[in-house]
Amino acid sequence: MSLTFSVRASNNLILTTIPLISKYYLNFNSVLIGILSASAMGSTGIMSALINSRLDSKKRRKLFISSVFIYSVFEPLFYFSNPYNIWLLVIFSGFFFGSIMPNIISSAGTIKDKKTRERALTLYTLSLSASLVIGPIIESYILLYFNLYQLFLFFIPFDIIAVILSFKIRFPDENNRKTKRTLNIFKNNGFKLSVFNNISYDTPFALILTFGGIFARTEFNAPYSFVEILLAGFFGLSFLSRFYLSYRPVRRLYITTTFSILLTITGLIMVYLSRNLITYFIIICMLGIPHGLTFPTSLTALSRSFNENEISVANTYFYAIMMFLAVAVPSISGLMVYSIGLRYTFLLFSVPVIILFILILYEYRKVPGINE
């Protein structure tokens, strides 16, 4: 959990601060901001899907430890970013991050006992949420006295902790029949359900991560420190949702999924209707609830659909798909913001979530046993 906390806090700093630096320090337009965010996610997906997934357990462990070290070196270099080198910093940091999170997920999913494994996965997601709450709170306080560039220097201790703890991660034993496993993974209905479920929230989440802070500052003239508090509120509700699941693990995934998606659709529409900063803050915080519920629900569906030999590869491809989605969403949303504005972009993003909801209901009918 400590490694997850350290790595994700540092990564979230990059993902949430770079759009603000790009917009208000480097004068990038919304299209360039979207492409820059997409570059980070795209390089992460390339590492996860094309490199990490093709290695056996021993080689993945070496890659994992090396990636944590290199990533920790790149993070403070954002202090020196300018309109040109920021592209290289974003791409390279995203690339090496691509071998970190899938392997941490796989490590949490190697426990053989079903209840213990699902509790461990929930604790993993709980650790993620904790880092996403505490990180922005720290950032908000620092921004009262320092600028956005200087934020990166204060997170060096998290990078050091991550490097030290990377040697302690357990990797599963696997057989070598990877081609057949990969084919079966994409045919697995539980895998498809997990992917559709996570996309239903990752789509608006990528929008919030890239343009949520810009929305607050552009529409309501919010200071930088409040933007970080806004994100802390969002991730705070996410944390409470996952904290609840750590004590009451998901049994009927169908109910949790339905609640999360309906809340997501409502929240996106309400962002469009918001007229002041307090209302917007409440709505964004509310959207943290489905963020907290969706990811552990998806991981639970994955863990119920694969055995120990397959789960590592399944997690890698699952994470890679999410990363490639995170490439498309900032790029598309950046173009939409440039064309129709921030408010209409949030409103229109409710449409794909509704479509995904229909697909999810259809997939649940194929795998009724996944709710047991």
MARKE-540312 format. One line per 8 residues: number of its first residue (from 1); their letters; for each residue x, y negated, z negated of C-alpha. Coordinates in steps of 0.02 Angstrom, whole numbers, plus 50000, padded with zeros to 5 digits. Each point is the difference from the previous one (the first is absolute). Layout:
NUM) a) X Y Z | ...
END
This chain:
1) msltfsvr) 50000 50000 50000 | 50144 49880 49962 | 50073 50024 50174 | 49831 49975 50082 | 49974 49841 49898 | 50170 49926 50044 | 49997 50039 50185 | 49820 49945 50028
9) asnnlilt) 50020 49838 49902 | 50149 49954 50109 | 49913 50051 50161 | 49841 49904 49955 | 50106 49845 49974 | 50057 50013 50181 | 49828 50038 50072 | 49910 49860 49909
17) tiplisky) 50134 49865 50001 | 50064 50014 50179 | 49833 49941 50076 | 50004 49847 49886 | 50182 49962 50043 | 49963 50024 50185 | 49849 49886 49996 | 50056 49858 49887
25) ylnfnsvl) 50191 50003 50007 | 50037 50063 50176 | 49843 49929 50085 | 49950 50164 50085 | 49824 50005 50074 | 49876 50138 49954 | 50049 50108 50150 | 50185 50000 49951
33) igilsasa) 49955 50033 49817 | 49896 50150 50054 | 50139 50067 50110 | 50129 49977 49862 | 49894 50096 49876 | 49968 50133 50132 | 50187 50016 50029 | 50027 50048 49818
41) mgstgims) 49864 50131 50004 | 50050 50064 50172 | 50180 50033 49949 | 49936 50086 49843 | 49890 50113 50106 | 50143 50044 50117 | 50108 50058 49856 | 49858 50095 49918
49) alinsrld) 49928 50088 50153 | 50149 50023 50116 | 50145 50026 49879 | 49946 50045 49824 | 49867 50125 50056 | 50125 50097 50106 | 50124 50034 49861 | 50004 50144 49879
57) skkrrklf) 49990 49971 49813 | 50188 49986 49967 | 50030 49876 50141 | 49847 49898 49950 | 50069 49984 49825 | 50165 49930 50066 | 49906 49882 50116 | 49887 49947 49856
65) issvfiys) 50143 49954 49883 | 50094 49909 50139 | 49843 49905 50050 | 49965 49941 49823 | 50177 49933 49989 | 49999 49912 50170 | 49826 49930 49971 | 50056 49930 49832
73) vfeplfyf) 50145 49913 50087 | 49888 49920 50133 | 49867 49932 49882 | 50104 49859 49921 | 50061 49947 50173 | 49829 49923 50034 | 50064 49853 49897 | 50103 49954 50154
81) snpyniwl) 49861 50026 50127 | 49972 49879 50144 | 49889 50006 50157 | 50122 50119 50083 | 50073 50122 49873 | 49832 50023 49913 | 49950 50117 50141 | 50151 50112 49972
89) lvifsgff) 49978 49998 49811 | 49816 50048 50013 | 50030 50139 50127 | 50148 50080 49910 | 49923 49991 49826 | 49840 50075 50069 | 50095 50137 50089 | 50089 50065 49846
97) fgsimpni) 49844 49981 49894 | 49920 50129 50117 | 50092 50144 49919 | 49967 49945 49821 | 49813 50003 49966 | 49955 50162 50094 | 50129 50096 49900 | 49942 49927 49835
105) issagtik) 49822 50052 50044 | 50060 50175 50046 | 50094 50014 49835 | 49839 49960 49906 | 49905 50130 50100 | 50115 50149 49970 | 49918 50053 49836 | 49912 50166 50025
113) dkktrera) 49859 49982 49874 | 49857 49910 50088 | 49940 49893 49853 | 50177 49953 49948 | 50047 49960 50179 | 49850 49887 50026 | 50033 49914 49834 | 50181 49972 50055
121) ltlytlsl) 49942 49925 50165 | 49883 49884 49907 | 50142 49947 49883 | 50108 49968 50153 | 49868 49886 50074 | 49977 49921 49828 | 50185 49959 49997 | 49983 49923 50173
129) saslvigp) 49858 49888 49939 | 50093 49950 49843 | 50147 49939 50104 | 49883 49903 50113 | 49923 49911 49850 | 50156 49962 49900 | 50102 49952 50153 | 49887 49855 50056
137) iiesyill) 49982 49939 49820 | 50190 49989 49988 | 50005 49916 50170 | 49866 49874 49949 | 50099 49948 49847 | 50164 49987 50096 | 49917 49893 50134 | 49962 49868 49868
145) yfnlyqlf) 50187 49964 49996 | 50076 50074 50158 | 49958 50014 50185 | 49946 50150 50104 | 50177 50039 50059 | 50067 50009 49823 | 49868 50127 49950 | 50101 50138 50082
153) lffipfdi) 50149 49975 49885 | 49895 50031 49845 | 49949 50173 50061 | 50178 50068 50011 | 49980 50092 49832 | 49856 50101 50075 | 50113 50050 50145 | 50136 50058 49880
161) iavilsfk) 49876 50105 49900 | 49935 50079 50161 | 50175 50053 50055 | 50037 50080 49832 | 49835 50095 49992 | 50006 50060 50182 | 50116 50143 49950 | 49866 50074 49885
169) irfpdenn) 49863 50028 50131 | 49952 50184 50025 | 49980 50064 50178 | 49892 50153 50043 | 50068 50161 50073 | 49936 50027 50177 | 50007 50127 50138 | 50059 49951 50173
177) rktkrtln) 49845 50030 50105 | 49972 49815 50022 | 49929 49996 50177 | 49857 50115 49958 | 49967 49908 49836 | 49992 49833 50089 | 49874 50067 50125 | 49892 50071 49860
185) ifknngfk) 50010 49838 49903 | 49919 49898 50138 | 49864 50131 50022 | 49963 50006 49815 | 49831 49919 49962 | 50059 49950 49826 | 50145 49906 50079 | 49884 49908 50119
193) lsvfnnis) 49884 49956 49856 | 50146 49932 49899 | 50060 49895 50146 | 49827 49928 50041 | 49969 49964 49816 | 50164 49907 49978 | 49983 49904 50163 | 49831 49937 49940
201) ydtpfali) 50090 49898 49870 | 50175 49982 50071 | 49926 49898 50142 | 49932 49858 49892 | 50144 50022 49875 | 50129 49961 50135 | 49897 49846 50044 | 49995 49943 49818
209) ltfggifa) 50185 50033 49976 | 50049 49899 50154 | 49871 49860 49999 | 49916 50004 49828 | 50124 49877 49925 | 50000 49892 50156 | 49809 49996 49992 | 50007 49935 49820
217) rtefnapy) 50129 49867 50042 | 49926 49946 50167 | 49815 50000 49954 | 50013 49944 49817 | 50175 49923 49986 | 50052 50124 49865 | 50178 49981 49931 | 50126 50140 50028
225) sfveilla) 49993 50054 49818 | 49811 50021 50010 | 50018 50105 50158 | 50103 50123 49899 | 49869 49998 49860 | 49870 50037 50133 | 50098 50155 50052 | 50025 50047 49817
233) gffglsfl) 49811 49995 49975 | 49973 50107 50155 | 50126 50130 49944 | 49941 49984 49819 | 49826 50068 50045 | 50087 50131 50106 | 50104 50050 49849 | 49846 50015 49888
241) srfylsyr) 49914 50109 50130 | 50148 50118 50009 | 50020 49997 49811 | 49821 50062 49987 | 50038 50140 50125 | 50151 50053 49897 | 49878 50047 49861 | 49856 50054 50110
249) pvrrlyit) 50078 50082 50154 | 49894 49998 50157 | 49888 50152 50022 | 49868 49948 50124 | 50102 49903 50127 | 49844 49960 50100 | 49927 49887 49865 | 50162 49904 49971
257) ttfsillt) 50027 49976 50187 | 49824 49934 50030 | 50012 49876 49857 | 50171 49937 50058 | 49952 49973 50180 | 49836 49911 49960 | 50093 49884 49881 | 50131 49966 50134
265) itglimvy) 49870 49953 50130 | 49911 49885 49876 | 50164 49917 49948 | 50054 49961 50179 | 49834 49917 50037 | 50009 49901 49838 | 50174 49935 50043 | 49924 49924 50157
273) lsrnlity) 49865 49918 49893 | 50116 49936 49862 | 50003 49812 49977 | 50117 49968 49854 | 50159 50072 49926 | 49919 50077 49846 | 49872 50094 50105 | 50138 50060 50117
281) fiiicmlg) 50103 50056 49850 | 49855 50103 49932 | 49968 50081 50169 | 50182 50046 50027 | 50007 50073 49824 | 49844 50103 50039 | 50083 50068 50156 | 50136 50068 49887
289) iphgltfp) 49877 50134 49938 | 49989 50096 50165 | 50188 49975 50021 | 50023 50091 49835 | 49879 50141 50040 | 50036 50037 50183 | 50183 50051 49997 | 49988 50126 49856
297) tsltalsr) 49841 50070 50079 | 50093 50026 50164 | 50149 50081 49913 | 49883 50115 49904 | 49917 50054 50163 | 50173 50035 50072 | 50055 50101 49849 | 49842 50106 50010
305) sfneneis) 50027 50034 50185 | 50181 50062 50006 | 50111 50121 49905 | 50169 49954 49924 | 50097 50046 50158 | 49896 49883 50106 | 49964 49853 49886 | 50167 49912 50025
313) vantyfya) 49981 49993 50190 | 49816 49956 49983 | 50043 49854 49887 | 50134 49940 50120 | 49882 49997 50149 | 49861 49925 49895 | 50115 49859 49944 | 50067 49975 50177
321) immflava) 49823 49979 50068 | 49965 49870 49867 | 50158 49908 50048 | 49960 49998 50185 | 49827 49936 49955 | 50085 49864 49899 | 50090 49952 50162 | 49839 49981 50097
329) vpsisglm) 49900 49906 49868 | 50118 49851 49970 | 50028 49982 50187 | 49814 50005 50041 | 49952 49892 49850 | 50134 49872 50043 | 49929 49984 50175 | 49822 49991 49931
337) vysiglry) 50046 49865 49874 | 50083 49901 50138 | 49846 50019 50112 | 49848 49992 49884 | 50067 49947 49829 | 50023 50082 49831 | 49817 50012 49948 | 49935 50085 50155
345) tfllfsvp) 50147 50120 49998 | 49952 50062 49826 | 49819 50017 50054 | 50038 50099 50157 | 50113 50120 49905 | 49845 50071 49917 | 49948 50078 50167 | 50139 50133 50011
353) viilfili) 49972 50042 49817 | 49816 50037 50037 | 50050 50111 50147 | 50126 50094 49892 | 49867 50026 49867 | 49895 50093 50128 | 50149 50108 50051 | 50039 50040 49818
361) lyeyrkvp) 49823 50057 49965 | 50013 50115 50152 | 50168 50073 49941 | 49932 50034 49825 | 49870 50115 50078 | 50142 50106 50073 | 50091 50023 49835 | 49870 50014 49861
369) gine) 50123 50097 49891 | 50113 49849 49984 | 49881 49926 49870 | 50026 50147 49881
END
